[in-house]
């Protein structure tokens, strides 16, 4: 039968001039890390920062969508707590973690929108 081990030993690089090979590996790993950072880590950091800013700008009356797809209106917002109360139907209020808000659908209270609609209908 054939034996691949002698062929593999014959194909192995000869020792000598190891200084340039080590520097090349360091540059290669550094460039791989830089590309990984620019394509994966940095965009994720920007997304997290934007989400945190959205959460801090929430207020009572905002229409939101949770990460599970539930639409609701913020009933009570607590600055010092990790949760808020969200009304998802008439007289149905749930406690929701602030980090589970996926998107703000509408940031104006309903009364302001109704008055804007009434003024635009009268024109």
Secondary structure, 3 states (H helix, E strand, C coil): CCCCHHHHHHHCCCCCCHHHHHHHHHHHHHHHHHHHHHHHHHHHHHHHHHHHHHHHCCCCCCEEEECCCCEEEEEEECCCCCEEEEEEECCEEEEEEHHHEEEEEECCCHHHHHHHHHHHHHC
